[in-house]
Amino acid sequence: MQSKQWKILVLVVICLTLGSFLFLFKENKLEPILAGIPFVFWTGFLITALVVFATFLGSKFFPFEDPKKQ
C-alpha cells in the first residue's frame, strides 16, 4: 500500500513542477495581484508549500528500508 502512495506522491510533485513552469510562471505576468503581491510570487509560494508538504508525506510513505539499519 505504501508503494502506491509513494508513486502517487511522486506523480503529484512531477505534475506540480511541470505545470508550474509550463503554465503558471510566465514572464512579465503580474496580474492578478493578491494583497499587493504579484502573481508569480504568490503562486510560487503556494507551489513551494505544496511540494514541501508532499515531501513531508513522502518521508512517511517511503517504501524502501535502509539496509544498514539494524
C-alpha positions as CSV (number, residue, x, y, z in Angstrom):
1,M,0.0,0.0,0.0
2,Q,2.8,2.4,0.8
3,S,4.4,1.9,-2.6
4,K,1.2,3.0,-4.3
5,Q,1.0,6.2,-2.1
6,W,4.7,6.8,-2.8
7,K,4.1,6.6,-6.6
8,I,1.1,9.0,-6.3
9,L,3.2,11.5,-4.4
10,V,6.0,11.3,-7.0
11,L,3.4,11.9,-9.7
12,V,1.9,14.8,-7.9
13,V,5.3,16.5,-7.4
14,I,6.2,16.0,-11.1
15,C,2.9,17.4,-12.2
16,L,3.3,20.4,-9.9
17,T,6.7,21.1,-11.2
18,L,5.9,20.7,-14.8
19,G,2.6,22.5,-14.5
20,S,4.1,25.5,-12.7
21,F,7.0,26.0,-15.1
22,L,4.9,25.4,-18.3
23,F,1.7,27.2,-17.4
24,L,1.9,29.3,-14.2
25,F,5.3,31.0,-14.3
26,K,5.1,33.3,-17.3
27,E,7.5,36.2,-18.0
28,N,6.1,39.7,-17.0
29,K,2.8,38.2,-15.6
30,L,1.9,40.4,-12.7
31,E,-1.8,40.2,-12.7
32,P,-3.8,39.1,-10.7
33,I,-2.4,40.7,-7.6
34,L,-3.2,39.2,-4.2
35,A,-2.8,41.6,-1.2
36,G,-0.3,43.7,-3.3
37,I,1.8,40.6,-4.1
38,P,2.3,39.8,-7.8
39,F,1.0,36.6,-9.4
40,V,4.4,34.9,-9.8
41,F,5.4,35.4,-6.2
42,W,2.2,34.1,-4.5
43,T,1.8,31.2,-6.9
44,G,5.5,30.3,-6.5
45,F,5.0,30.4,-2.7
46,L,1.9,28.1,-3.0
47,I,3.7,25.6,-5.2
48,T,6.7,25.5,-2.9
49,A,4.4,24.9,0.1
50,L,2.7,22.1,-1.7
51,V,6.0,20.5,-2.7
52,V,7.3,20.8,0.9
53,F,4.1,19.1,2.2
54,A,4.4,16.4,-0.4
55,T,8.0,15.8,0.7
56,F,6.9,15.5,4.3
57,L,4.3,12.9,3.3
58,G,6.9,11.2,1.1
59,S,9.1,10.7,4.1
60,K,6.2,8.9,5.9
61,F,5.3,6.7,2.9
62,F,8.9,5.9,1.6
63,P,8.6,2.2,0.6
64,F,12.2,1.1,1.0
65,E,14.2,0.2,4.1
66,D,17.7,1.2,4.9
67,P,19.9,-2.0,4.6
68,K,22.3,-0.6,7.2
69,K,19.5,-0.1,9.8
70,Q,19.5,-3.0,12.3
